[in-house]
């Protein structure tokens, strides 16, 4: 993977994370399972 591709991909991920943190009040957390991740996202979107 070229460095430019990596930077573009990383910027997209950071943009999505910022949107979730600022608008949906989702906190960054380390999830041990996919179920916990989905519950956190759904909880933030519905709050």
mmCIF file of the N, C-alpha and C atoms, coordinates in Angstrom:
data_MODEL
# 
_entry.id   MODEL 
# 
loop_
_atom_site.group_PDB 
_atom_site.id 
_atom_site.type_symbol 
_atom_site.label_atom_id 
_atom_site.label_alt_id 
_atom_site.label_comp_id 
_atom_site.label_asym_id 
_atom_site.label_entity_id 
_atom_site.label_seq_id 
_atom_site.pdbx_PDB_ins_code 
_atom_site.Cartn_x 
_atom_site.Cartn_y 
_atom_site.Cartn_z 
_atom_site.occupancy 
_atom_site.B_iso_or_equiv 
_atom_site.pdbx_formal_charge 
_atom_site.auth_seq_id 
_atom_site.auth_comp_id 
_atom_site.auth_asym_id 
_atom_site.auth_atom_id 
_atom_site.pdbx_PDB_model_num 
ATOM 1   N N  . UNK A 1 1  ? 0.851   -1.171 0.000  1.00 0.00 ? 1  UNK A N  1 
ATOM 2   C CA . UNK A 1 1  ? 0.000   0.000  0.000  1.00 0.00 ? 1  UNK A CA 1 
ATOM 3   C C  . UNK A 1 1  ? 0.900   1.238  0.000  1.00 0.00 ? 1  UNK A C  1 
ATOM 4   N N  . UNK A 1 2  ? 0.587   2.180  -0.860 1.00 0.00 ? 2  UNK A N  1 
ATOM 5   C CA . UNK A 1 2  ? 1.363   3.408  -0.923 1.00 0.00 ? 2  UNK A CA 1 
ATOM 6   C C  . UNK A 1 2  ? 1.016   4.300  0.262  1.00 0.00 ? 2  UNK A C  1 
ATOM 7   N N  . UNK A 1 3  ? 1.932   5.185  0.582  1.00 0.00 ? 3  UNK A N  1 
ATOM 8   C CA . UNK A 1 3  ? 1.724   6.087  1.713  1.00 0.00 ? 3  UNK A CA 1 
ATOM 9   C C  . UNK A 1 3  ? 0.522   6.999  1.470  1.00 0.00 ? 3  UNK A C  1 
ATOM 10  N N  . UNK A 1 4  ? 0.316   7.446  0.247  1.00 0.00 ? 4  UNK A N  1 
ATOM 11  C CA . UNK A 1 4  ? -0.825  8.312  -0.059 1.00 0.00 ? 4  UNK A CA 1 
ATOM 12  C C  . UNK A 1 4  ? -2.146  7.588  0.190  1.00 0.00 ? 4  UNK A C  1 
ATOM 13  N N  . UNK A 1 5  ? -2.215  6.328  -0.191 1.00 0.00 ? 5  UNK A N  1 
ATOM 14  C CA . UNK A 1 5  ? -3.423  5.538  0.048  1.00 0.00 ? 5  UNK A CA 1 
ATOM 15  C C  . UNK A 1 5  ? -3.666  5.363  1.539  1.00 0.00 ? 5  UNK A C  1 
ATOM 16  N N  . UNK A 1 6  ? -2.597  5.113  2.275  1.00 0.00 ? 6  UNK A N  1 
ATOM 17  C CA . UNK A 1 6  ? -2.713  4.951  3.722  1.00 0.00 ? 6  UNK A CA 1 
ATOM 18  C C  . UNK A 1 6  ? -3.228  6.233  4.369  1.00 0.00 ? 6  UNK A C  1 
ATOM 19  N N  . UNK A 1 7  ? -2.709  7.371  3.943  1.00 0.00 ? 7  UNK A N  1 
ATOM 20  C CA . UNK A 1 7  ? -3.135  8.654  4.516  1.00 0.00 ? 7  UNK A CA 1 
ATOM 21  C C  . UNK A 1 7  ? -4.600  8.919  4.196  1.00 0.00 ? 7  UNK A C  1 
ATOM 22  N N  . UNK A 1 8  ? -5.028  8.656  2.974  1.00 0.00 ? 8  UNK A N  1 
ATOM 23  C CA . UNK A 1 8  ? -6.435  8.849  2.607  1.00 0.00 ? 8  UNK A CA 1 
ATOM 24  C C  . UNK A 1 8  ? -7.350  7.959  3.434  1.00 0.00 ? 8  UNK A C  1 
ATOM 25  N N  . UNK A 1 9  ? -6.962  6.699  3.594  1.00 0.00 ? 9  UNK A N  1 
ATOM 26  C CA . UNK A 1 9  ? -7.769  5.759  4.370  1.00 0.00 ? 9  UNK A CA 1 
ATOM 27  C C  . UNK A 1 9  ? -7.837  6.198  5.834  1.00 0.00 ? 9  UNK A C  1 
ATOM 28  N N  . UNK A 1 10 ? -6.710  6.625  6.370  1.00 0.00 ? 10 UNK A N  1 
ATOM 29  C CA . UNK A 1 10 ? -6.658  7.062  7.759  1.00 0.00 ? 10 UNK A CA 1 
ATOM 30  C C  . UNK A 1 10 ? -7.506  8.315  7.967  1.00 0.00 ? 10 UNK A C  1 
ATOM 31  N N  . UNK A 1 11 ? -7.492  9.238  7.010  1.00 0.00 ? 11 UNK A N  1 
ATOM 32  C CA . UNK A 1 11 ? -8.307  10.449 7.120  1.00 0.00 ? 11 UNK A CA 1 
ATOM 33  C C  . UNK A 1 11 ? -9.783  10.098 7.129  1.00 0.00 ? 11 UNK A C  1 
ATOM 34  N N  . UNK A 1 12 ? -10.188 9.114  6.341  1.00 0.00 ? 12 UNK A N  1 
ATOM 35  C CA . UNK A 1 12 ? -11.579 8.680  6.327  1.00 0.00 ? 12 UNK A CA 1 
ATOM 36  C C  . UNK A 1 12 ? -11.991 8.088  7.656  1.00 0.00 ? 12 UNK A C  1 
ATOM 37  N N  . UNK A 1 13 ? -11.128 7.290  8.232  1.00 0.00 ? 13 UNK A N  1 
ATOM 38  C CA . UNK A 1 13 ? -11.418 6.685  9.534  1.00 0.00 ? 13 UNK A CA 1 
ATOM 39  C C  . UNK A 1 13 ? -11.504 7.763  10.603 1.00 0.00 ? 13 UNK A C  1 
ATOM 40  N N  . UNK A 1 14 ? -10.581 8.716  10.594 1.00 0.00 ? 14 UNK A N  1 
ATOM 41  C CA . UNK A 1 14 ? -10.600 9.789  11.584 1.00 0.00 ? 14 UNK A CA 1 
ATOM 42  C C  . UNK A 1 14 ? -11.851 10.645 11.442 1.00 0.00 ? 14 UNK A C  1 
ATOM 43  N N  . UNK A 1 15 ? -12.298 10.894 10.216 1.00 0.00 ? 15 UNK A N  1 
ATOM 44  C CA . UNK A 1 15 ? -13.508 11.678 9.997  1.00 0.00 ? 15 UNK A CA 1 
ATOM 45  C C  . UNK A 1 15 ? -14.721 10.973 10.583 1.00 0.00 ? 15 UNK A C  1 
ATOM 46  N N  . UNK A 1 16 ? -14.826 9.684  10.356 1.00 0.00 ? 16 UNK A N  1 
ATOM 47  C CA . UNK A 1 16 ? -15.948 8.917  10.903 1.00 0.00 ? 16 UNK A CA 1 
ATOM 48  C C  . UNK A 1 16 ? -15.890 8.913  12.425 1.00 0.00 ? 16 UNK A C  1 
ATOM 49  N N  . UNK A 1 17 ? -14.706 8.728  12.995 1.00 0.00 ? 17 UNK A N  1 
ATOM 50  C CA . UNK A 1 17 ? -14.566 8.741  14.451 1.00 0.00 ? 17 UNK A CA 1 
ATOM 51  C C  . UNK A 1 17 ? -14.962 10.088 15.032 1.00 0.00 ? 17 UNK A C  1 
ATOM 52  N N  . UNK A 1 18 ? -14.554 11.186 14.390 1.00 0.00 ? 18 UNK A N  1 
ATOM 53  C CA . UNK A 1 18 ? -14.921 12.514 14.871 1.00 0.00 ? 18 UNK A CA 1 
ATOM 54  C C  . UNK A 1 18 ? -16.426 12.720 14.833 1.00 0.00 ? 18 UNK A C  1 
ATOM 55  N N  . UNK A 1 19 ? -17.064 12.274 13.761 1.00 0.00 ? 19 UNK A N  1 
ATOM 56  C CA . UNK A 1 19 ? -18.521 12.400 13.669 1.00 0.00 ? 19 UNK A CA 1 
ATOM 57  C C  . UNK A 1 19 ? -19.208 11.632 14.790 1.00 0.00 ? 19 UNK A C  1 
ATOM 58  N N  . UNK A 1 20 ? -18.771 10.411 15.043 1.00 0.00 ? 20 UNK A N  1 
ATOM 59  C CA . UNK A 1 20 ? -19.379 9.609  16.101 1.00 0.00 ? 20 UNK A CA 1 
ATOM 60  C C  . UNK A 1 20 ? -19.163 10.237 17.471 1.00 0.00 ? 20 UNK A C  1 
ATOM 61  N N  . UNK A 1 21 ? -17.973 10.756 17.722 1.00 0.00 ? 21 UNK A N  1 
ATOM 62  C CA . UNK A 1 21 ? -17.677 11.348 19.027 1.00 0.00 ? 21 UNK A CA 1 
ATOM 63  C C  . UNK A 1 21 ? -18.458 12.639 19.241 1.00 0.00 ? 21 UNK A C  1 
ATOM 64  N N  . UNK A 1 22 ? -18.499 13.502 18.236 1.00 0.00 ? 22 UNK A N  1 
ATOM 65  C CA . UNK A 1 22 ? -19.087 14.827 18.405 1.00 0.00 ? 22 UNK A CA 1 
ATOM 66  C C  . UNK A 1 22 ? -20.599 14.835 18.290 1.00 0.00 ? 22 UNK A C  1 
ATOM 67  N N  . UNK A 1 23 ? -21.156 14.110 17.354 1.00 0.00 ? 23 UNK A N  1 
ATOM 68  C CA . UNK A 1 23 ? -22.592 14.186 17.110 1.00 0.00 ? 23 UNK A CA 1 
ATOM 69  C C  . UNK A 1 23 ? -23.377 13.111 17.836 1.00 0.00 ? 23 UNK A C  1 
ATOM 70  N N  . UNK A 1 24 ? -22.810 11.956 17.993 1.00 0.00 ? 24 UNK A N  1 
ATOM 71  C CA . UNK A 1 24 ? -23.545 10.838 18.594 1.00 0.00 ? 24 UNK A CA 1 
ATOM 72  C C  . UNK A 1 24 ? -23.100 10.552 20.020 1.00 0.00 ? 24 UNK A C  1 
ATOM 73  N N  . UNK A 1 25 ? -22.116 11.280 20.510 1.00 0.00 ? 25 UNK A N  1 
ATOM 74  C CA . UNK A 1 25 ? -21.590 11.124 21.864 1.00 0.00 ? 25 UNK A CA 1 
ATOM 75  C C  . UNK A 1 25 ? -21.144 9.690  22.136 1.00 0.00 ? 25 UNK A C  1 
ATOM 76  N N  . UNK A 1 26 ? -20.459 9.096  21.171 1.00 0.00 ? 26 UNK A N  1 
ATOM 77  C CA . UNK A 1 26 ? -19.903 7.756  21.335 1.00 0.00 ? 26 UNK A CA 1 
ATOM 78  C C  . UNK A 1 26 ? -18.459 7.917  21.787 1.00 0.00 ? 26 UNK A C  1 
ATOM 79  N N  . UNK A 1 27 ? -18.088 7.261  22.870 1.00 0.00 ? 27 UNK A N  1 
ATOM 80  C CA . UNK A 1 27 ? -16.733 7.343  23.385 1.00 0.00 ? 27 UNK A CA 1 
ATOM 81  C C  . UNK A 1 27 ? -15.858 6.269  22.757 1.00 0.00 ? 27 UNK A C  1 
ATOM 82  N N  . UNK A 1 28 ? -14.572 6.573  22.671 1.00 0.00 ? 28 UNK A N  1 
ATOM 83  C CA . UNK A 1 28 ? -13.626 5.567  22.189 1.00 0.00 ? 28 UNK A CA 1 
ATOM 84  C C  . UNK A 1 28 ? -13.428 4.535  23.283 1.00 0.00 ? 28 UNK A C  1 
ATOM 85  N N  . UNK A 1 29 ? -13.560 3.293  22.944 1.00 0.00 ? 29 UNK A N  1 
ATOM 86  C CA . UNK A 1 29 ? -13.358 2.213  23.907 1.00 0.00 ? 29 UNK A CA 1 
ATOM 87  C C  . UNK A 1 29 ? -12.780 1.009  23.175 1.00 0.00 ? 29 UNK A C  1 
ATOM 88  N N  . UNK A 1 30 ? -12.066 0.199  23.890 1.00 0.00 ? 30 UNK A N  1 
ATOM 89  C CA . UNK A 1 30 ? -11.561 -1.048 23.313 1.00 0.00 ? 30 UNK A CA 1 
ATOM 90  C C  . UNK A 1 30 ? -12.601 -2.116 23.548 1.00 0.00 ? 30 UNK A C  1 
ATOM 91  N N  . UNK A 1 31 ? -13.036 -2.711 22.482 1.00 0.00 ? 31 UNK A N  1 
ATOM 92  C CA . UNK A 1 31 ? -14.086 -3.717 22.575 1.00 0.00 ? 31 UNK A CA 1 
ATOM 93  C C  . UNK A 1 31 ? -13.477 -5.094 22.406 1.00 0.00 ? 31 UNK A C  1 
ATOM 94  N N  . UNK A 1 32 ? -13.855 -5.972 23.290 1.00 0.00 ? 32 UNK A N  1 
ATOM 95  C CA . UNK A 1 32 ? -13.347 -7.336 23.237 1.00 0.00 ? 32 UNK A CA 1 
ATOM 96  C C  . UNK A 1 32 ? -14.155 -8.195 22.279 1.00 0.00 ? 32 UNK A C  1 
ATOM 97  N N  . UNK A 1 33 ? -15.355 -7.742 21.946 1.00 0.00 ? 33 UNK A N  1 
ATOM 98  C CA . UNK A 1 33 ? -16.177 -8.534 21.034 1.00 0.00 ? 33 UNK A CA 1 
ATOM 99  C C  . UNK A 1 33 ? -16.929 -7.605 20.089 1.00 0.00 ? 33 UNK A C  1 
ATOM 100 N N  . UNK A 1 34 ? -17.354 -8.156 18.987 1.00 0.00 ? 34 UNK A N  1 
ATOM 101 C CA . UNK A 1 34 ? -18.114 -7.394 17.999 1.00 0.00 ? 34 UNK A CA 1 
ATOM 102 C C  . UNK A 1 34 ? -19.458 -6.973 18.586 1.00 0.00 ? 34 UNK A C  1 
ATOM 103 N N  . UNK A 1 35 ? -20.049 -7.827 19.419 1.00 0.00 ? 35 UNK A N  1 
ATOM 104 C CA . UNK A 1 35 ? -21.340 -7.486 20.024 1.00 0.00 ? 35 UNK A CA 1 
ATOM 105 C C  . UNK A 1 35 ? -21.240 -6.234 20.885 1.00 0.00 ? 35 UNK A C  1 
ATOM 106 N N  . UNK A 1 36 ? -20.205 -6.115 21.694 1.00 0.00 ? 36 UNK A N  1 
ATOM 107 C CA . UNK A 1 36 ? -20.036 -4.924 22.526 1.00 0.00 ? 36 UNK A CA 1 
ATOM 108 C C  . UNK A 1 36 ? -19.826 -3.677 21.673 1.00 0.00 ? 36 UNK A C  1 
ATOM 109 N N  . UNK A 1 37 ? -19.093 -3.824 20.587 1.00 0.00 ? 37 UNK A N  1 
ATOM 110 C CA . UNK A 1 37 ? -18.885 -2.705 19.672 1.00 0.00 ? 37 UNK A CA 1 
ATOM 111 C C  . UNK A 1 37 ? -20.212 -2.223 19.093 1.00 0.00 ? 37 UNK A C  1 
ATOM 112 N N  . UNK A 1 38 ? -21.018 -3.156 18.624 1.00 0.00 ? 38 UNK A N  1 
ATOM 113 C CA . UNK A 1 38 ? -22.303 -2.794 18.017 1.00 0.00 ? 38 UNK A CA 1 
ATOM 114 C C  . UNK A 1 38 ? -23.246 -2.179 19.044 1.00 0.00 ? 38 UNK A C  1 
ATOM 115 N N  . UNK A 1 39 ? -23.256 -2.692 20.257 1.00 0.00 ? 39 UNK A N  1 
ATOM 116 C CA . UNK A 1 39 ? -24.109 -2.136 21.305 1.00 0.00 ? 39 UNK A CA 1 
ATOM 117 C C  . UNK A 1 39 ? -23.687 -0.705 21.618 1.00 0.00 ? 39 UNK A C  1 
ATOM 118 N N  . UNK A 1 40 ? -22.387 -0.441 21.668 1.00 0.00 ? 40 UNK A N  1 
ATOM 119 C CA . UNK A 1 40 ? -21.895 0.907  21.931 1.00 0.00 ? 40 UNK A CA 1 
ATOM 120 C C  . UNK A 1 40 ? -22.304 1.866  20.816 1.00 0.00 ? 40 UNK A C  1 
ATOM 121 N N  . UNK A 1 41 ? -22.158 1.449  19.571 1.00 0.00 ? 41 UNK A N  1 
ATOM 122 C CA . UNK A 1 41 ? -22.531 2.294  18.436 1.00 0.00 ? 41 UNK A CA 1 
ATOM 123 C C  . UNK A 1 41 ? -24.035 2.553  18.431 1.00 0.00 ? 41 UNK A C  1 
ATOM 124 N N  . UNK A 1 42 ? -24.834 1.516  18.590 1.00 0.00 ? 42 UNK A N  1 
ATOM 125 C CA . UNK A 1 42 ? -26.291 1.686  18.588 1.00 0.00 ? 42 UNK A CA 1 
ATOM 126 C C  . UNK A 1 42 ? -26.753 2.547  19.754 1.00 0.00 ? 42 UNK A C  1 
ATOM 127 N N  . UNK A 1 43 ? -26.140 2.379  20.903 1.00 0.00 ? 43 UNK A N  1 
ATOM 128 C CA . UNK A 1 43 ? -26.488 3.205  22.055 1.00 0.00 ? 43 UNK A CA 1 
ATOM 129 C C  . UNK A 1 43 ? -26.181 4.669  21.808 1.00 0.00 ? 43 UNK A C  1 
ATOM 130 N N  . UNK A 1 44 ? -25.051 4.946  21.187 1.00 0.00 ? 44 UNK A N  1 
ATOM 131 C CA . UNK A 1 44 ? -24.695 6.326  20.873 1.00 0.00 ? 44 UNK A CA 1 
ATOM 132 C C  . UNK A 1 44 ? -25.601 6.937  19.829 1.00 0.00 ? 44 UNK A C  1 
ATOM 133 N N  . UNK A 1 45 ? -26.005 6.156  18.852 1.00 0.00 ? 45 UNK A N  1 
ATOM 134 C CA . UNK A 1 45 ? -26.876 6.679  17.799 1.00 0.00 ? 45 UNK A CA 1 
ATOM 135 C C  . UNK A 1 45 ? -28.290 6.948  18.307 1.00 0.00 ? 45 UNK A C  1 
ATOM 136 N N  . UNK A 1 46 ? -28.746 6.160  19.273 1.00 0.00 ? 46 UNK A N  1 
ATOM 137 C CA . UNK A 1 46 ? -30.108 6.346  19.774 1.00 0.00 ? 46 UNK A CA 1 
ATOM 138 C C  . UNK A 1 46 ? -30.180 7.354  20.909 1.00 0.00 ? 46 UNK A C  1 
ATOM 139 N N  . UNK A 1 47 ? -29.056 7.687  21.514 1.00 0.00 ? 47 UNK A N  1 
ATOM 140 C CA . UNK A 1 47 ? -29.063 8.628  22.650 1.00 0.00 ? 47 UNK A CA 1 
ATOM 141 C C  . UNK A 1 47 ? -29.272 10.052 22.189 1.00 0.00 ? 47 UNK A C  1 
# 
